[in-house]
Amino acid sequence: MNSKHWERDREARREAIEKIGVGHTIKSVEVDRHHKNGPEIHEISDTGIITIFNKTTRKMITQLIARPAQITRYFTEGEIIPKNVLRLARQHQELGLNYL
């Protein structure tokens, strides 16, 4: 199940992500931004896609084509950040895909 925002407003991004491929989750992080709908789960994939879900409902809120810095923020000091994911994120950024 997806949010209305995703279905209504993100067609170009959805199409780009379909071409890139969602890939497989390499890391999952709980994020609490004190949103009225509660905390989120952010899943980072091996193709540089971040999928954000509502923690309670598991409804997908959105997907992002990540920049390298976004991916880096999800890893704590001492964790190994997969270089191939950062490389893909850099390529996506050079193509301007993260602005869709």
Secondary structure, DSSP 8 states (H G I E B T S, - for coil): -B-HHHHHH-HHHHHHHHHH----EEEEEEE----TT--EEEEEETTSEEEEEETTT--EEEEEE--HHHHHHTS-TT----HHHHHHHHHHHHTTGGG-
